Amino acid sequence: MVTLLLDSTQLEVVLSGAERVMAFRKGNVVIERSTIAKVQLTDDAWTWLRGVPSPGTHLRGVVAMGTWKSAGGEDFAIIRRRRPSVVIDLDGHPQFQRVILTTRHGLALVQSLQVEGAEQAADVVDIAAETATIPTVKKPRARKAPSPAPAV
């Protein structure tokens, strides 16, 4: 899973060694906050993927990492299976038009991008913990039905 660092001027997508290899990328992805046009949460990031990997790794339904080229420009994706994701539309970024990331901290990222005046880089989860609580849904326990008494 990628690590997201956010401060008052930029969002940095920190890639692990395996992610760098699969994305064919030497460094992290740095996004100026002023270039972020829209942030959306999605349950299926695969529907947002457009174009062909160039360079990148793509195993249909399993993993998509790297740069995707299409008629609309270039997108950057780190997608794993069918997990909750965030889609960041960019306006004026020198390299990408969209960034698609699989992360369980999508809601925290959306909330953090609305925070003004963060002075130093911090993990998105830490910022969200300070600003708001993330709702969790607890599943009710399934109870066994009593078994009928044996016939005598």
C-alpha positions, 0 to 999 in steps of 0.5 A: 500500500502506498504511503500518502504524505500531505502538507500545506503545499503538496501531496506526495505518493511515497512508493515502496520498492516493489511499487517502484519496480512494477510502476517502472518509476524511480521516484515518488509522485509529487502533486502540488495541492494547487493542481488538485481539481477533484478527489473522488472515492470509489469502490472499483478503481478499474472503471477509472483506468483508461488507456494502455500501460506505458510504462507500467504493469497490468495483470487484469483484475489483480494489479495495475501500476504505472503510467497509463497513456490515453488520448486524454493524456497520462494517468498514474495508477497504483491499483490492487484487486477490488479494494476501495480507492481514491481518484484525484483529478489534476488540472495543470500538473506537468505530468499527469491528468489523473492519479488513481490509488488503492488505499483504505484511507481515501476518506481521510485523504478527502478530509485532509485536503480540506484542512488549511494550514498544515505546516509540515508533512504528515501521514494522511491518517494522522491528519484525519485523526486530528480533524474528524473521526472515520466512521466504522461499521460494525457487523452484528453477530450472527446468532445460532437458532436453537436446535429443536429437541430430539424426538422421544 
